[in-house]
Amino acid sequence: MKRRTISRREFVYLGVGGGLVVASYPLARAFSSASSPPEGELFRPTPPNTLGPFYLGGAPRKEKLTAAGAAGTPLLVTGRVIDTHGKVLADAKLEVFHSDAHGEYDMNGYNCRGKISVATNGSYRYETIVPGQYGGRAQHIHYMINAPGHKQLITQLYFEDDPKFSGNPDVNFRRDGLVQ
């Protein structure tokens, strides 16, 4: 049986659910037609990123990361946590954090930070704002994902329409030094 590969753009649409803003570099990346997956695998593992200097442990469990009326463009993020075989990781622990609309991280509290519930079908959702840019970095949301039997994944979610990508993240994503 010939295995169908899907483009990164198709995977983002399917994985993020065609949300309000399509973010690139999701939690699992589809194999391109130029590479063959190891036997039995459908998706290449997401390359890790560093956690960065702005992580603050102890974030509360919540699905609304900002207060009502917070400055910035409202953003709804939805997705699913899966392994390289496409198997749902319903018992995964997901923690996210990002800067506010002005590119500042809250280091005294938990604005733009939270532990996100993962449903039994692997889906998750949270409401926040589009993060601001800082220090020449592209806009991004940090993800820390832990699932029993799997290595911890620390990665970042980027935005297709970020000016750093000139509208084409598939070609220009390497402008951000943390994306491998």
C-alpha positions in Angstrom: 0.0 0.0 0.0 1.4 3.4 -1.0 1.4 5.9 1.9 0.1 9.4 1.1 2.2 12.2 2.4 0.7 15.5 3.3 2.2 19.0 3.0 3.1 21.0 6.1 0.3 23.4 5.2 -2.2 20.6 5.1 -1.0 19.2 8.4 -1.2 22.7 10.0 -4.8 23.0 8.8 -5.7 19.6 10.1 -3.7 19.8 13.3 -4.7 23.3 14.3 -8.2 22.8 13.0 -8.2 25.7 10.6 -8.3 28.2 13.5 -8.5 32.0 13.3 -4.7 32.3 12.8 -2.9 29.4 11.2 0.4 28.9 13.0 3.3 27.1 11.3 5.5 24.4 12.8 2.9 22.5 14.7 3.6 19.9 17.4 4.3 17.2 14.7 5.5 17.9 11.2 4.5 15.8 8.2 7.2 14.0 6.2 7.9 15.7 2.9 7.9 13.7 -0.3 11.7 14.1 -0.3 12.2 12.0 2.8 10.8 8.6 3.8 9.5 8.0 7.3 11.0 5.2 9.3 8.8 2.1 9.0 5.5 2.5 10.8 5.9 6.3 11.3 3.7 8.9 9.7 5.2 12.1 11.1 8.7 13.4 11.8 9.3 14.5 15.4 9.1 18.2 15.9 12.6 19.7 16.3 13.1 20.9 19.8 13.8 24.5 20.8 15.4 25.9 24.0 13.0 26.8 26.8 14.4 30.3 26.9 15.0 32.6 29.8 11.4 33.6 30.4 10.0 30.3 31.7 8.2 30.6 35.1 7.2 27.3 36.7 3.9 26.8 38.6 1.5 28.2 36.0 -2.1 27.5 36.9 -4.4 25.3 34.8 -6.5 27.6 32.7 -7.7 27.9 29.1 -7.9 31.7 29.0 -4.4 33.1 29.3 -5.2 36.8 29.4 -7.6 39.0 31.3 -10.7 40.3 29.6 -9.9 43.5 27.7 -6.1 42.8 27.5 -4.3 44.7 24.8 -3.6 42.8 21.6 -5.4 40.8 19.0 -7.5 38.0 20.4 -6.4 34.5 19.4 -8.0 31.1 19.8 -5.6 28.2 19.5 -6.8 24.6 19.0 -4.9 21.5 18.2 -4.2 17.8 19.0 -1.2 16.2 20.7 -0.1 13.1 18.8 3.0 11.0 18.5 5.0 10.2 15.3 2.6 7.4 14.5 -0.4 9.7 14.7 -1.5 8.1 18.0 -3.3 10.5 20.3 -1.5 11.3 23.6 -4.5 12.0 25.8 -2.5 11.8 29.0 0.0 14.5 27.8 0.6 17.6 30.0 0.8 20.8 28.0 2.2 24.1 29.3 2.3 27.3 27.2 3.6 30.8 27.6 4.4 33.8 25.5 4.9 37.6 25.6 2.1 40.1 25.8 1.2 42.3 22.9 4.2 44.6 23.6 6.7 41.8 23.6 7.1 41.7 27.4 6.9 38.5 29.6 5.1 38.6 32.9 7.8 37.4 35.4 5.7 38.3 38.5 2.5 36.4 37.7 0.9 34.2 35.1 -0.4 36.5 32.4 0.0 34.7 29.0 0.9 31.5 30.8 -1.0 28.4 31.7 -1.2 24.6 31.9 -3.7 23.5 29.2 -6.0 20.5 29.5 -5.7 17.8 26.9 -8.9 15.9 26.2 -9.2 12.1 25.8 -9.1 12.6 22.0 -5.9 14.5 22.3 -7.4 17.9 21.6 -6.7 21.1 23.4 -7.8 24.8 23.1 -6.9 28.0 24.8 -7.7 31.7 24.4 -5.0 34.4 24.4 -3.7 37.2 22.3 -1.2 37.3 19.5 2.2 37.7 21.2 4.3 40.8 20.4 7.8 40.7 18.9 10.9 41.4 20.9 14.6 41.4 20.3 14.3 40.7 16.6 12.5 37.4 17.2 9.5 36.3 15.3 6.2 36.2 17.2 5.9 32.8 19.0 4.3 30.8 21.7 6.4 28.4 23.8 5.2 24.9 24.3 6.4 22.3 26.9 4.8 18.9 26.4 5.2 15.9 28.7 3.6 12.5 28.0 4.3 9.2 29.8 6.7 7.0 27.8 7.9 10.0 25.7 10.8 12.4 25.8 9.8 15.9 26.9 9.3 18.2 24.0 10.0 21.9 24.2 9.1 23.8 21.0 7.6 27.0 19.8 4.6 27.8 17.6 5.1 30.5 15.0 2.7 32.5 12.9 2.5 32.3 9.1 1.8 36.0 8.7 4.6 37.2 10.9 6.6 39.9 9.0 9.8 38.0 9.9 8.7 35.2 7.5 7.7 37.6 4.6 4.5 35.6 4.2 6.2 32.3 3.4 7.2 30.3 6.5 7.9 27.2 4.4 10.8 29.0 2.7 11.8 31.7 5.2 11.4 29.9 8.6 15.2 29.8 9.1 15.3 33.6 9.8 14.6 32.7 13.4 17.7 31.2 14.9 15.8 28.8 17.2 14.0 27.0 14.4 16.1 24.1 13.3 
